Amino acid sequence: MNRTLAALALAGALTVTLTGCVESNRTDSSRGDEAKIACPVAVDESFTGTVRLGYQDIPNGDLIVKDSGLLQTCLPKATITWSKFASGATVIQAFGANSIDLGLLGSAAVARAISAPLNLDVKTVWIHDVIGSAESLAVKDPAITSVAGLKGKKIAVPFASTSHYSLLAALTAAGIERDVTLVNLQPDAILGAWRDSGVDAAFVWDPTLSELLKNGHTVTTAAETAKAGKPTFDLEGARAEFVAANPKVLAVWTAVQNWAVQQISADPQGAATRIAAQLGIAVEEVRKQLAGYVYLDAATQAGQPYLGKQLGTDLQGSAQFLLSQGEIQGLAAPEKYAGAVYADAASTVSAK
């Protein structure tokens, strides 16, 4: 990989200002009362504080919760704010600036946040999805049919993202990690660079991925790198201080996320309709995107392979790989990664 360009790009990613996020409406639902439903758990009127949420345009339960207005319904005396972020790098920055309480970011970004030099005190409180083909390496040239064929090419990817981690794993497996130039671009910028022939390939997620594949093709996916021992997840991070101070709020937040996952399974058309309203795309397009992820309910998440010991091990493994690639400065203590997983809320919800 071209280390000079990569280092400069990474520096830019980690110094991005909070103008990179967009604060949305201050209630959960952007479609008004017609999108709202009754709270699926006991309403909690005891919390009168503020919950600052960071979200991304990724098709999972977070957008269903936002569209339905459930948090405001279940926490009627709370002030709920939603801020949109482009990628995990900007969510990390928001946590570092104490500008959000909870935020969606990928497992590679969580591992980076915990590790040196950032050393942020964040917890993983929920697994939004297990990433499969929804994140893929798209290539322009039809003659390139494998990762190895990208030797000498420019590849765009949002740094500090799960796509970045999966790309590094794929390049390493192909033996060309030092023979390509990585360009740090946010998804919208990737689309522009692709159109202007500024890059030859890109590892990214939808909706950008679908646009690239209109005149490109896939050579590998996050599902393939997961099979090779490098799984990735979209996670909900939270400030450790907020978690410690608000376990009841975390339980309500987890309950509505669990409801959203159940909607994806029981009523995929209805779930896709809510997500489509948030993304501004066709419902059928969302249905296709949903197939690229695996969604886990609270009972499954509370078990050993996920919010049990394994996720902490996976985060540590991600950090070790990032260190080997020169993407972080050092590892935290092993217990830091294990301690960054908070399963109490999922366990509470699954027990009801």
Summary of the structure (lengths in Angstrom):
residues: 352
radius of gyration: 19.2
end to end distance: 49.6
largest distance: 61.3
contacts: 1290
relative contact order: 0.17
helix: 47%
strand: 18%
